[in-house]
Amino acid sequence: MGLFQKGIEPRCAYCAHGRELSEEQILCPKKGVMAAGSHCRGFKYDPLRRVPPRPTKLAGVGLSDDNFKL
């Protein structure tokens, strides 16, 4: 079901069948207007609709070039 990650939680926001009405509402051809965080049995994952979370930044406070030398 998931691409790139194994445990992607199904959501209407990135279902292949749904069309976005607003940021919080999705128009589903099977169920009608749905919340973006919900899903139904007809969920089909579309990897192009999902925006993955941003990677965490390295806490580089207090580090110098000497810390990275071998």
C-alpha positions as CSV (number, residue, x, y, z in Angstrom):
1,M,0.0,0.0,0.0
2,G,2.7,2.5,0.9
3,L,5.5,3.8,-1.2
4,F,8.8,4.8,0.5
5,Q,7.5,4.0,4.0
6,K,5.7,0.9,5.2
7,G,3.3,2.4,7.8
8,I,1.7,5.3,6.0
9,E,-1.7,6.0,7.6
10,P,-4.6,6.2,5.1
11,R,-6.1,9.7,4.8
12,C,-8.5,11.2,2.3
13,A,-5.9,14.0,1.7
14,Y,-3.7,11.7,-0.4
15,C,-6.3,9.3,-1.8
16,A,-6.3,8.9,-5.6
17,H,-10.1,9.1,-5.8
18,G,-10.6,12.3,-3.7
19,R,-10.5,15.9,-5.0
20,E,-9.6,18.8,-2.7
21,L,-12.4,21.3,-2.0
22,S,-10.5,23.1,0.7
23,E,-7.5,22.5,3.0
24,E,-9.8,20.6,5.4
25,Q,-12.4,19.0,3.0
26,I,-12.1,16.4,0.3
27,L,-14.8,15.5,-2.3
28,C,-14.9,11.7,-2.4
29,P,-16.9,10.0,-5.3
30,K,-17.9,7.2,-3.0
31,K,-18.7,9.0,0.3
32,G,-19.2,12.7,-0.7
33,V,-17.6,15.5,1.3
34,M,-15.1,14.1,3.8
35,A,-12.6,15.5,6.3
36,A,-9.0,15.5,5.0
37,G,-7.9,13.3,7.9
38,S,-10.5,10.5,7.5
39,H,-10.6,7.6,5.1
40,C,-12.9,4.9,3.8
41,R,-12.6,1.3,2.5
42,G,-12.1,2.6,-1.1
43,F,-8.8,4.3,-0.1
44,K,-6.1,4.1,-2.8
45,Y,-2.7,5.6,-2.0
46,D,-1.4,8.3,-4.5
47,P,2.2,9.1,-3.6
48,L,2.1,12.4,-5.6
49,R,-0.5,13.9,-3.3
50,R,1.3,13.2,0.0
51,V,3.8,15.8,1.3
52,P,6.3,14.0,3.5
53,P,7.3,15.6,6.8
54,R,10.4,17.8,6.7
55,P,13.6,16.1,7.9
56,T,14.9,17.3,11.2
57,K,17.7,19.8,11.3
58,L,21.1,19.0,12.8
59,A,21.6,20.7,16.1
60,G,24.9,22.2,15.2
61,V,25.0,24.8,18.0
62,G,28.5,24.9,19.6
63,L,30.2,22.7,17.0
64,S,33.4,23.7,15.2
65,D,35.4,22.2,12.3
66,D,37.6,20.4,14.9
67,N,34.6,18.2,15.9
68,F,34.5,16.8,12.3
69,K,38.1,15.9,11.8
70,L,39.4,12.4,12.0
